[in-house]
Amino acid sequence: MHELSITRFIAAPPEKVWDVLANRQNEWWCPRPWRAEVVAQERWAGGRSEITMYGPDGEVMPNNGIFLAWEEGRRFVATDAVTAGFVPAGPFMIGIWEVAPEGDGTRYTASARHWTEEAMRQHDAMGFTQGWNACTDQLQALCESGD
């Protein structure tokens, strides 16, 4: 399997981490100064998953796909290989975002699975570790704050 992954302990209960993870993506989904806007989240297998990211210099990066799984309170899985209506698209990855209880907090894990080693290396070279860790920093700060 061609997977990149990060994991982090978050000092907040799983219910809070899940709430921020699933319902406040506009606040943490991409590293600042970029911002994200959720266009559509149809939270079932086959439902639309669309988020557009906006860069500080006017960049616009739509991320369109579908959910492969939505397990409320535990994980969601999305891919860009297929868009709404099961229209094939240029596959890049399957993303998996998970939360699990750990001690008095939560274990958060985010993974990107790729069809080929080349695609995985390309994603890594694009800054996977730095970018996804920056997003996780933002997620963690929201979860551990009093908000």
C-alpha positions, 0 to 999 in steps of 0.5 A: 500500500502506498500510504502517507499518514500522520497521527497525534494525541489530542487532549480533548474527548473524542466527541469534541475532536469529532465535532471539530473534525467533521463540522468546523473544517473551514477553520482547520482544513488547510494551512494558513494563510490558505483557507477552506470553504466546504461546498458540499458534504453529503455524509454517506457512502457515495455522497458528495465531498467538495471543499475549495481551498483559497490561497493568499495570492488568489489561488483556487483549488477545488477538491471534488470527490465522494465519501466512501464511508462515513462512520459518525463519531469515528471516521470518514473516508473520501476519494477524488477518483470519483465525483458526484454521480459516480463520474470517474475523475483523475484519481490521486488519493483516498483520504481517511480521517479517524478519531479513537479514544486514548486515555483521557484524550483522543488519537487522531490519525489522517492518512492518504492512500495512493494508487501508485508509489509515484503518486505517493512520492508526488504528494510527499514532495508537495509537502504532505508532512508539513501541510497535514501537520499544520492542519493538525496543529490547527485542529488540535488548537481548536479541540484543546481550546475552550471553544 
